[in-house]
Amino acid sequence: MVTKEPTQKKPSLLNSLARGMAAGVAGTVVMTAFQQFVEMPLTGREATTPQPT
């Protein structure tokens, strides 16, 4: 007996763009947090970007 798999709706372009942007922002946040809280304290390096006063 052959069973048909349910057809999946193709995601819209807008949905794909939104998911891609969210993934990019999430990745940037994770990399920045890792650098500030793990890598910089281990190497003794300080931020080179001037901090706002």
C-alpha positions, 0 to 999 in steps of 0.5 A: 500500500502506498501512502502519500506524505502530506504536502508541505507549504513552501515558505514565503519569501518574506518569511524566509527573509525574516528567519534569515535576519533573525538568525544573523542577529542571534549569531552576532549576539552570541559571537559578541557575548563570547568575545567579551565574556570569554575571549577578552578576559582570557587574553587580557585584551581590552576593547579598542572601540571608544566607549561613549561617555 
